[in-house]
């Protein structure tokens, strides 16, 4: 188990949060993780790290795995300037994550709390599965627990119909 995964597990245990975790081969896309045929795969979220065209607003978008995200439509929903994907360099500088490892847990590395997390309403009163800051494992937990961690860190989070 690598350091990123251990840090998330330690945090969940320190907060007495119920979770389950499965380590797996590195995955870089939602299709790759679904091919692993993990239990409760319907709870696995797709995570996108995007920013506005001026690089002033950053967002982690957490959606159901089968949803397509239209950035033009999302721009209107979140009242933003035009949106695009964050470069790998900026991803590392802000979240200390690499391609394929984007997760809401990445905000724990967001020292300036500049990233807003937008979670699809389909996850509002259920469980969710996300990477623990490494694409070599997945963690299942209550979405409310994940939201509490994000808020406690100081980042904004909201549910939205995406």
C-alpha positions in Angstrom: 0.0 0.0 0.0 1.5 3.3 -1.0 1.7 6.5 1.1 -1.3 8.3 -0.5 -3.6 5.3 0.2 -2.3 4.9 3.7 -2.8 8.6 4.5 -6.5 8.3 3.4 -7.0 5.1 5.4 -5.4 6.7 8.5 -7.7 9.7 8.1 -10.9 7.5 7.7 -9.9 5.4 10.7 -9.1 8.5 12.9 -12.6 9.9 12.1 -14.2 6.5 12.7 -15.7 6.5 9.2 -16.9 3.2 7.9 -15.3 2.3 4.6 -14.2 -0.6 2.4 -11.2 -0.6 0.1 -10.0 -2.7 -2.7 -6.5 -2.4 -4.1 -6.2 -3.1 -7.9 -4.0 -2.5 -10.9 -3.6 1.1 -11.9 -6.6 2.4 -13.9 -6.7 5.6 -15.9 -10.3 5.7 -17.1 -13.8 4.8 -15.9 -13.9 2.0 -18.5 -10.7 0.5 -17.1 -12.0 0.4 -13.6 -15.3 -1.0 -14.7 -13.5 -3.8 -16.5 -12.2 -5.0 -13.1 -15.7 -6.1 -12.2 -15.4 -4.7 -8.6 -18.3 -5.1 -6.2 -20.9 -2.3 -6.1 -19.4 -0.9 -9.3 -22.5 1.2 -9.7 -21.2 3.4 -6.9 -17.9 4.2 -8.6 -17.7 7.9 -9.5 -16.1 9.5 -12.5 -14.1 12.5 -11.5 -13.0 15.4 -13.7 -10.6 18.2 -12.7 -11.6 21.4 -14.6 -10.9 25.1 -14.5 -12.2 28.3 -16.1 -10.4 29.8 -19.0 -8.7 32.4 -16.7 -7.4 29.7 -14.3 -9.1 31.5 -11.4 -11.7 28.9 -10.5 -11.0 25.1 -10.2 -13.5 22.3 -9.8 -13.5 18.6 -9.2 -16.7 17.3 -10.8 -17.9 14.0 -9.4 -20.5 12.3 -11.6 -22.1 8.9 -12.1 -19.8 6.7 -14.3 -22.3 6.5 -17.1 -22.9 10.3 -17.5 -21.3 12.5 -20.1 -20.3 15.9 -18.9 -21.0 18.8 -21.4 -18.6 21.5 -20.3 -20.7 24.2 -22.1 -23.8 23.2 -20.2 -21.9 22.8 -17.0 -20.5 26.3 -17.4 -24.1 27.7 -17.2 -25.0 25.5 -14.2 -22.1 26.7 -12.1 -22.2 30.2 -13.4 -18.6 30.1 -14.8 -16.5 31.4 -17.6 -15.7 28.8 -20.3 -14.4 25.6 -18.8 -11.5 23.3 -19.8 -9.5 20.5 -18.3 -6.6 21.2 -15.9 -3.1 20.4 -17.3 -1.2 17.6 -15.7 1.3 20.1 -14.4 -1.4 22.2 -12.7 -3.0 19.0 -11.4 0.2 18.1 -9.6 0.8 21.6 -8.4 -2.7 22.0 -6.9 -3.7 18.5 -5.9 -0.5 16.5 -5.9 -2.3 14.0 -8.2 -1.4 12.4 -11.5 -3.5 11.6 -14.5 -6.0 8.9 -13.7 -6.0 9.6 -9.9 -8.3 12.6 -9.7 -10.6 12.2 -6.7 -12.4 14.4 -4.2 -9.8 13.3 -1.6 -7.3 15.3 -3.7 -8.6 18.5 -2.0 -6.6 17.4 1.1 -3.5 18.4 -0.9 -5.1 21.8 -1.9 -3.3 24.0 0.5 -5.1 27.1 -0.5 -8.6 25.6 -0.7 -9.1 26.9 -4.2 -10.8 23.8 -5.6 -14.6 23.5 -5.3 -16.1 20.1 -5.4 -19.4 19.6 -7.3 -21.0 16.2 -6.7 -23.8 14.9 -8.8 -27.1 14.6 -6.9 -27.3 10.9 -7.7 -24.7 10.4 -4.9 -26.5 12.7 -2.3 -28.0 10.1 0.0 -26.0 7.0 -0.8 -22.5 5.6 -0.8 -19.8 6.5 -3.3 -16.5 4.9 -4.5 -13.5 7.0 -5.3 -9.7 6.7 -5.5 -7.8 7.3 -2.2 -5.4 9.7 -4.0 -4.0 6.8 -6.0 -5.4 5.0 -9.0 -4.3 1.7 -7.6 -7.2 1.4 -5.1 -10.8 2.4 -4.6 -12.6 3.3 -1.4 -16.4 3.0 -0.8 -17.9 5.2 1.9 -21.0 7.3 2.7 -21.1 10.4 0.5 -22.0 12.4 3.6 -18.7 11.3 5.2 -16.8 12.4 2.1 -18.6 15.8 2.1 -17.7 16.3 5.8 -14.0 15.7 5.1 -14.1 18.2 2.2 -15.8 20.8 4.3 -13.6 20.2 7.3 -10.6 20.8 5.1 -12.0 24.2 4.1 -13.0 23.5 0.5 -16.5 24.3 -0.9 -18.7 21.4 -1.9 -22.2 21.3 -3.3 -24.6 18.8 -4.8 -25.9 19.6 -8.3 -27.9 17.8 -10.9 -25.3 17.1 -13.6 
